[in-house]
Amino acid sequence: MLALCLLLVSLVGCGGRSSPDTATTEVQRLLDRRAAAVLARDETAFARTGTRSGFAGLREVPLAAWSYEVIRLDGAGDAATADVRLRYRLAGYDPAPATADRTLRLSRERDGHWRVDSDRPAPGSGPLPWDQGPVRAVRGAHGIVLGVGQPAGTLRGFAELVDRAVPAVDDAWGAPWPRRVVVLVPGSLQDMAALLGSPADSYRGIAAVTTGRTGGGASAPADRIVVNPDAYGQLGSLGKEVVLTHETTHVATRAHTSPATPLWLSEGYADWVGYRGSGRTLAQAAPELSRAVAAGQLPGALPRDEEFGFTEDAEGLARAYEAGWTACRMIAEHWGEQELGAFYRAVGAHERRAGAVEEAMATVLGTTPQAFTERWRDYLRTRLG
């Protein structure tokens, strides 16, 4: 009998326990049933697979796909830990599944079946919105707003702004894009930072960001606009509209933004679209740069990417954004709005930074970086000096 157990241990194990390969298959089947329950909105079926935690947060989230893949299973006896990759897709918004790495704790019941005891973000990974609480979904004509801990009226306000932003961006951009926006509104600055996998201080004072990543270890196939409710709530009506239009511009231009695109262009263009049609003068929309120029501190060059980092130098960051915006505004005024969009796309068509701006300026604007910079400095001196 002992010899027989030794012979079969690699297949089923002595005492009827599953081998590692068999256990992985059993857990995968369990998670397949769990995923099917999520898509069917069947809480009873979900509970049969283990903990109900997390199910309530998903009730209003429109899902077109939800699946788990067991990457690794570690355990002994009746307990195990599974490294799992979650794939999900928002119906009507995601062209391909988003992914998130999760860590699941499992136990084996008396009947030999596995159950999920906990489901949490994997170490080093950020939470998903529904990890932070029940998600409330508000749809607009051009987007969906997913909020946690936010009143329905607040989320409807975001949806209305998106419905104004998308046509405004479409009119300015002049190139095809999905024209669909997903906005995430967490409960606090700390929750926003967690979604993005960064310290809260990185986004203090930043009203919103657009990202194709939903946190460390998680990725989205389409951009998400993630709002900092603390900073956003301090803006006036125009400021809120400019911010949402700015971030929506990033969604529209993402396919034509590459490592060759300098931040003065990507951020400046988004600000140009945001302020387009607002009636704001150069001095009103660029107060920090205006003060610097009036004090005789005319910039010697367009801002470097490092100057756009979220640091304690709020005035320096503001000047960098304003410099990019004024450069894009100058292009629109001198060469034309269509040429500004064409210039953006021409730069983004390059995979590497070297020579991208120089070539695009030559082919689209008929100038050189040196001549462009001097024209821009004269523009600031004339308009702000």
N, C-alpha and C positions, 0 to 999 in steps of 0.2 A: 504494500500500500504506500509506504514511504517513497519507493522508487517511482510509483505512478504519479504521486504528487509532484515530485521533482521534475518529471518529464512534462507535466502539463502546466507548470507554474507560469511559463511564458505566454500561455494562451488564455487561461481563465483564472489561474491562481488557486492555491489550496484553500479550502474552506468556502469556495464559491465567489471570492472577490474578483472583480474585473481586473484585467491587465491594463497598463497605462493606455494602450491604443484603444481598448474597448471602452474604458472610462471616458476618453476624449470623445468617442463616437456617441456615447450615451449623453454626455453634457451638451454636445452639439445638437442632438435631437431635442433635448430639453429647451435649449435656447431658440431653436426653430419654432417650437410651440409657443414660446414666450413672445417671439416676434409676431407670429400670426395673431396672437391675442391683442397686441398693440394695434395692429392694422385694422382688426375687426372691432376695436373699441370694446372688447369683451373682458371686463374686469374679473368676472368669475373664472374664466379660463386663464387669465393672467395670474390670479391668486393660486391656481393649482400648480403653477411652476415655482412658487416661492413667495417671497415678500411682495407686498403690494406697493411698497415705496416707489415713488416716481410715476406711477400710473396716473394719478390725479393731475399732475403737472402737464400731462400731454393731451388732456381732453379736447382742448380747443386748437391744437396744432394740426394744420392740414398736412397729412403725411401721404405721400405716394409710394414710399418704400421704407422698410425698416428691417434690418437683418443683423445677425451676429456671426462672427467668425472666431472660433477658438484658436488662438495663436499658440498658447502654451497652457498646460495643466499641471499643477504641482499639488501633491497631497499624499496622505497616508491614511489608510483605513477609511473612516466614514467622513472625512473632511478634506476639502481641496480648495485651492485658489486658482482661478482661471484668468489669464491675460486674454482679453477679448477685444476685437475690433468691431465697433458699431458702425454700420453704414445706414444713412437715412437720407431721404429726399423730400423736400417741401413741395407739395403738389402745386403746379403752376408756376414755380419759381426756380427750382434747381434743375438744370439740364442733366446733371449727373449727381450721384450720391455724395454727400458730405461724409467724412469719417471722424471717428473719435475713439481713442484708446480708453478702455475701461478695465477695472479690476473687480472680479466677482468672487465672493466667498460662497462656497457651496457645502452642503452636508447631505449625507445619505440617510434616507428614511428607513423605517423598519422593513418596508416592503422591497428595499433595494434600490428604489428610485432616487435620483438626485433632486435637490431643490436649491433655489437661489436664496441665500440668506441676506446678501447685501450686494449692491451694484453702485460703484463709486468711480470717479475719474481715476485713471491710472496715475501712479506717481509721476510728477512732472507735467501732468496734463491739467488743463483748465476744465471747469464745469461747463455743462451745457445749460441753456436758459432754464429748462425745466428742473434742473438740479437745484435751482435757487428758489423754487416754489411754483405753484400753479401758474401756468402761462395764460394770459388773456390775449386773444387775437382779435384785431380789428382790421377789416379789409377796406381798401379804397379802390378807386378805379385803376390805379397804376401801382399799387403795392400792398403790402401787408405789414402791420405793426404788431410785434410780439412783445408784450410787456409783463413784468413780474412785479407785484406789489404796487401797481399804478392804477389810478381810477380810470374807468372806461372813457370818461370825458377827455382826460389827458391824452389817451391813445388815439381817440378820434381826431384830436387836434393835430397830432403827427400825421395821420392819414390824409387829412385835408391839405397839409403843407406838401406832402409827397405828391398829391394830385396836382398841385400847382407847379412843383419843381420839375416833374418829368417832362411836361410840354415845354417848359422854359429851356431846359437842357436840350431837348430834341431840336428846338428851333435854332439854338446856337451851334450845336455840335455838327450837324449836317452829315452824319455818317450813321449807318445802321447800328443799332444796339438793342438789347432785349426790351427796353422800356418797362421793366419790372423791378421793383425795389423792395428789399426786406430790411425793416428797421427793428432793431432790438433795443428795448427800453428797460434796463434793469432797475432795481430798487434804489441803488445808491452808487456813488463813485467807487466804493470798494467792490461792489458786485460787478460793475463795468470792468474794473481792472482784472478781476478774477476771470471773467470771460475772455479777456485778451491775454491772460497769462503774464501780466506785468505788475509791478508795484503800483499802488494807488497814486503815489506822488508823481508818477510818469504822466498822469492825465489830469492832474489837478488844474483847473482853469481851462481845460480843453473841453469844448462843448460836445464834440462828437468826432468819431474817426470812422473811416471806411476800411475794411479789411477783408481779405479772402480767407483769413484764418479766424476760427472761433475760439482760439485758446491754444496753449501748448499741447501738442499731441492731437489736436483736432484741426480739421481743415474743411473748408467749404468750397464747392465748385463755382459758386457765385459770390459776389461781394455782399457783405452785411454792413449796414450802417449801425454802429453801436453808439448809443447816446450816453453821455455823462449827465444824469438828471440834475445833479447839484449845480454844475456850471450852466447847463442849458436853461434851467429855470430862472437864471438871473438876467437872461437876455430880453430885450424888448421884442416887439412883434417883427420889426424889420430884421433884427439880428437873427431871430429864429428862422425866418424864411431864407436868409442868406446862407446860414449854416446848412440847412437841409438841401438847398440847391447846390451848394459847394460839394457836399458829400455825394449827392446824386450825380454830379458831374464826374466824380471819380469812378462811379459805377459805369457810366456811359463810355468813358475813355479807357477803361482798364485794358481792353483788348489791343489798344494802340499805345500802351505804356510799357516800356521795356527798361532794362538796366541802363540803356543809353539816355533815357529821359532824365534830365536834371530836375531837382525838386523845385527850383525857381520856376520852371515851366509847368510842371504838373500841378503844383499848388497855386501858382499865379494864374493859370488858366481856369482852375476851379473857382478861384475868387473872382475872376473876370466874369464868368458866367453868373456867379452868385449876385454880383452887384449890377450886372447888365440890366438896364431898364429901371434901376432903383432911383435914379436921379441924384445919387450921391456924387459930390465933387471929389476931385483928387485929394484935396486937403481933408475933407470929411472922412473919407474911407482909409486914409493913410496918415493918421495923426502923428505917430511916432516918427515916421520918415520925414514928415513935414517939419517937425521940431528940429530934427537933426540937420536938415538942409538949411533951415532958417538960421541955425547956429553955426553955419559954415562947415558942417560935417557931411559934405556930399560924398556918397559912396564911390569908391574907386573902381568897383567891379560888381557884377551880379553876385548874389549870395551863393556860397558854397553849400553843398548838401549838409555839412556838419552844422551849419547855422540854423537848421530847421529842427534840431533835436529839442525834445521837451526837457528844458533845464529850468533852473531858478531864474535865469535871465529873461524875464517875461518881455521886457522892452526890446531886447535883441531879437527874440523870436518874432515879435510883432513886426519889427523892421524888415526881417527876412521875408515874411509873407507879403508885406506891403511892397517890397522891392520887386518880387516876382509878379505881383498884380500890376504894378505900374508898367513893367516891361511888356506884359501881354496887352495891356490897354494901349500902349504906344503902338504896338504892331497893328491892333485893330483899327486905330485911328489913322495911321500913316499908310499901311499896306492894305488893310481891309479885313473884315471879320472872316471871310472865307479863307483868306491867306493865313490867318492866325490858326485856324483849324488844320489847314493843309500843312503848315509848318510843324504843328504838334505831331501829326501823323507821320510826317517825313522823319522826324527825329526818332520816334518810337519804332520805325521800321528797322532800325539798326539794333543789333544784338549787343554791341559793345559801345562804351562811351566815346572812345577815341575817334575823333573826326565826325561824330554824328551831328552835333550842333553846327559845326562849320560847314558841312556838306549841305545840310538842310537850309541854312541861311543863304548859301550860294544859289541853290536851285530854286528855292521858293521865294526868298526875299531879295535876292540879288545883292547881297551885302556880305561882309565878313564879321566875325565876332568882335574884332577891334573897332570897326566902324559902327557896329550896332551898339556897343557899349558907350561909345562917345555920344552917339545920338541920344541914347537913353539918359545919360548924365546931363546933356543939354536940356532934355525934356523935363527932368526933375528941377534943374536950375530955373528954367523958365516958368514952370507951373507952380513950383513950391518956394522958390527962393525969394 
